[in-house]
Amino acid sequence: MQWTDPGIVLSARRHGESAAIVELLTEAHGRHAGLVRGGAGKRLAAVLQPGNRVSATWRGRLPEHLGQLSLEPAGATAAGLLDAAGPLAGLASAVALLRVALPEREPHPRLFAAFGDLAAALAADADWPMAYVRFELLLLAELGFGLDLTRCAATGSTEDLTHVSPVSGRAVSAAAARAYRDRLLPLPAFLLGSQAASADAAAIADGLALTGHFLNRHALAPQARAEPAARRRFAARFSR
């Protein structure tokens, strides 16, 4: 059998003398790996950088087989960020999370499209840290663990939402949070629609702490997986 699909390179590891096993996030086939002949050579080294876009053709006798991949370059995302340490760290973090959090071969077309939006923001948008946090929020939703940030879990109010319950993932208003602030996660205003057009480092740190808590709780810990080192390094850039 055979299929062709747009893909994003997640990883490439040497296999034998000249081949590589390449892992992609594809639009219609999800996180999918395959053997790339010559993948360990110089000709494909630039193509196989994590975050790069490719057109991928997979061939295999049976769907469950590793199969072989043929790749054509479609966008050098990583190369455009080589002189931007922060965005490059964000790209590495996003790729690492997709590798450990997504089930194999489960399509997530919204997440695939969102990665393209994130890559564009990393390259050109001064507010790229907000785009990154929103990407992690979408990753949680795609995994079935979306947060409810629309109204207070205690009062039903849609106003003055300032915190999130670390257990339920639901927003809490300032009034309801007053007696429990030390047990709740701060909710940065930029995650509440149009309430904030920009965010400082402290707000980004709060956003990353929020998404990181639920990613670890729901996506990583149940699989006995640790938070990727690339994600820890990225979050440390905004720590207070």
C-alpha positions in Angstrom: 0.0 0.0 0.0 1.0 3.6 -0.5 0.0 7.1 0.5 1.4 10.7 0.1 0.8 13.4 2.7 2.3 16.7 3.8 4.5 16.2 6.9 6.7 17.9 9.5 9.9 16.2 10.5 10.0 15.3 14.2 13.2 13.2 14.4 15.7 11.2 12.4 18.0 8.5 13.8 20.6 6.6 11.9 19.8 3.1 10.9 22.6 0.9 9.5 25.3 2.5 7.4 23.3 5.0 5.4 19.6 4.8 6.2 17.6 6.7 8.8 14.3 6.0 10.6 12.4 9.3 10.3 9.4 10.2 12.4 6.9 12.7 10.9 3.7 14.5 12.0 1.6 14.1 8.9 -1.7 15.8 8.1 -3.9 12.8 7.5 -1.8 9.9 9.0 -0.7 11.4 12.3 2.7 10.7 13.9 4.2 8.2 11.5 7.7 6.7 11.1 9.4 5.1 8.1 12.8 4.1 6.7 14.5 6.7 4.5 17.2 5.3 2.3 20.2 7.6 2.3 18.8 9.4 5.3 22.1 9.4 7.1 23.9 11.0 4.3 24.8 14.7 3.7 22.3 15.2 0.9 19.3 14.8 3.2 20.9 16.2 6.4 19.3 19.7 5.9 15.9 18.3 4.9 15.7 16.1 8.1 16.1 18.9 10.6 13.2 18.8 13.2 10.5 21.2 12.3 11.1 21.2 8.5 8.1 20.6 6.2 8.2 17.8 3.6 6.0 16.0 1.1 6.1 12.4 2.2 5.3 9.2 0.3 5.1 6.1 2.5 5.1 2.5 1.0 4.6 -0.7 2.9 3.2 -4.2 2.3 1.0 -3.9 5.4 -0.2 -0.9 7.3 1.4 -2.0 10.5 4.9 -2.3 8.9 7.5 0.3 9.3 7.6 0.9 5.6 9.8 3.2 3.5 9.5 6.9 3.2 10.4 9.1 0.2 10.7 12.8 1.1 10.7 16.0 -0.8 11.5 19.3 1.0 8.6 21.7 1.3 9.9 24.3 3.8 13.1 24.8 5.8 11.6 26.0 9.1 14.6 25.3 11.3 17.1 27.2 9.0 15.0 30.4 9.3 15.4 30.4 13.1 19.1 29.7 13.4 19.8 33.3 14.5 16.8 33.5 16.9 17.6 31.5 20.0 14.2 31.9 21.7 12.0 30.9 18.7 14.4 28.1 17.9 14.0 26.8 21.5 10.3 27.1 21.0 10.4 25.0 17.9 12.5 22.3 19.6 10.1 22.2 22.5 7.0 21.9 20.3 8.6 19.1 18.3 9.7 17.2 21.4 6.2 17.4 22.9 4.6 16.1 19.7 6.9 13.1 19.8 6.2 12.1 23.3 2.5 13.0 23.7 0.8 12.0 20.4 -0.2 8.4 19.8 1.2 6.8 16.7 -0.8 7.0 13.4 -3.7 9.0 14.9 -4.7 11.9 12.7 -4.7 15.4 14.2 -5.2 17.7 11.2 -6.0 20.7 13.4 -2.8 20.3 15.3 -0.9 19.9 12.0 -2.3 23.2 10.8 -1.6 24.8 14.1 2.0 23.8 13.9 2.2 25.7 10.6 0.8 28.7 12.3 3.2 28.4 15.2 6.2 28.1 12.8 5.0 31.3 11.0 4.7 33.1 14.4 8.1 31.9 15.5 9.7 33.4 12.3 7.9 36.7 12.1 5.7 37.6 15.1 6.9 39.5 18.1 4.2 37.9 20.2 5.4 34.3 19.3 5.6 33.2 23.0 1.8 33.6 23.3 1.3 31.6 20.1 3.5 28.9 21.6 1.4 28.6 24.8 -1.8 28.5 22.8 -0.3 25.7 20.7 0.2 23.6 23.9 -3.3 24.5 24.9 -4.5 23.1 21.6 -2.3 20.0 22.0 -4.1 19.3 25.3 -7.5 19.7 23.6 -6.5 17.4 20.7 -5.5 14.7 23.3 -8.9 15.0 24.9 -7.9 17.0 27.9 -9.0 20.5 26.9 -9.3 23.1 29.7 -12.5 25.0 30.3 -11.5 28.7 30.6 -14.9 30.1 29.7 -16.5 30.4 33.1 -15.9 30.0 36.8 -16.2 26.5 38.1 -17.6 27.7 41.4 -20.0 30.5 40.5 -20.5 30.2 36.7 -19.3 33.8 36.2 -17.6 34.7 33.0 -15.9 37.8 34.5 -12.6 38.3 36.3 -11.3 34.8 35.7 -7.8 34.6 37.3 -7.0 31.0 38.2 -7.5 27.4 37.1 -8.2 24.3 39.2 -5.2 21.9 38.9 -7.6 19.0 39.3 -10.6 19.9 37.0 -8.9 22.2 34.5 -11.7 24.7 34.9 -11.3 28.4 35.4 -11.9 30.1 38.8 -12.8 33.8 39.3 -10.9 36.1 41.6 -13.6 36.1 44.2 -14.0 32.4 44.3 -10.2 31.9 44.3 -9.5 34.1 47.2 -9.5 31.4 49.9 -7.6 28.8 47.7 -5.1 30.9 45.8 -2.1 28.8 47.0 -3.8 25.6 45.6 -4.7 27.1 42.2 -2.8 27.8 39.0 -2.6 31.4 37.7 -4.6 32.0 34.5 -2.8 34.6 32.3 -5.2 37.1 30.7 -3.8 36.4 27.2 -5.5 33.0 27.2 -8.9 34.7 27.7 -9.6 35.7 24.1 -9.2 39.5 23.4 -8.5 40.5 27.0 -4.8 41.0 26.3 -2.9 41.9 23.1 0.5 41.1 24.6 2.1 39.4 27.5 5.2 39.8 29.6 7.6 37.1 30.6 5.7 36.5 33.9 2.5 35.9 32.0 4.2 33.5 29.6 5.7 31.7 32.6 2.3 31.3 34.1 0.9 30.0 30.8 3.6 27.5 30.5 3.2 26.4 34.1 -0.5 25.9 33.4 -0.2 23.9 30.2 2.8 22.0 31.6 0.9 20.9 34.6 -1.9 19.3 32.6 0.4 17.9 29.9 2.4 16.1 32.6 -0.7 15.0 34.5 -2.7 13.7 31.5 -0.4 13.0 28.6 3.0 12.1 30.0 2.7 10.6 33.5 0.2 8.0 32.4 2.7 6.7 29.9 5.6 6.9 32.4 7.2 9.6 30.3 9.0 12.7 31.6 8.7 16.2 30.3 11.1 16.6 27.4 14.4 18.3 28.2 13.8 20.7 25.3 10.5 21.8 26.9 12.1 22.3 30.3 14.9 24.5 28.8 12.3 26.5 26.9 10.1 27.2 29.9 13.2 28.2 31.9 13.7 31.1 29.6 10.6 32.8 31.1 11.0 31.7 34.7 11.0 34.5 37.3 
